[in-house]
Amino acid sequence: MLETRECELESYWVSETARNEPSARGWWIQSGCGIGFHTQLGVGGGRNEAASDSISSLALTGKTALRKLTETQAGFTLAYSAVGARLPGQGFKHESTAFSLVVSTPVEKELLLHGNLGWSRSQSERVNMTTWALALERTDVVEGLDVGAEIYGDDRAAGAFLGFGARYAVMPGKFFVDFSYARQRAGPRGTFATVGIKIAF
């Protein structure tokens, strides 16, 4: 959670594959700032391409801390977003809305347990989804390096994804690089990989 007047700029490249489906590639860039009231707001945009189709997206995002995470106390945060998408041959339209309750709790020094339960709706598919995730994060495995592993999914997918990732502080508190990789355990055996950067200011 960003404090008041703290900001960050994030960007990542993503690759997605699934059995019997065309591969997809894309990018995303977003910025967010703490605005007070235990809240941060952000705006982002990106593009995703699969086969001959491409989709451009714009998003408004936010997080509000209901209780702050400390070294001894669990934190609760409400995350929310609204996304507009431009499908081939169409203009921008409202595509999805999502809400999620995120819980983070210290397990021991430098080890955090995260969980979330959420709801989202796809306007184009007229579908509601219940989303969930459970993750372990180890901070400062070595100086500046954080790693994590998670399992996540929704009530519409054929199988959950198992993933892992890492973040390294090239300039502590200022500039970070990260990557993630996840694979679906059943169904179409989808994979999802990202490489990204973050600048804090």
Secondary structure, 3 states (H helix, E strand, C coil): CCCECCEEEEEEEEEEEECCEEEEEEEEEEEEEEEECCEEEEEEEEEEEECCEEEEEEEEEEEEEEECCCCCCCEEEEEEEEEEEECCCCCEEEEEEEEEEEEEEEEECCEEEEEEEEEEEECCCCEEEEEEEEEEEEEEEECCEEEEEEEEEECCCCCCEEEEEEEEEEECCCEEEEEEEEEECCCCCCEEEEEEEEEEC
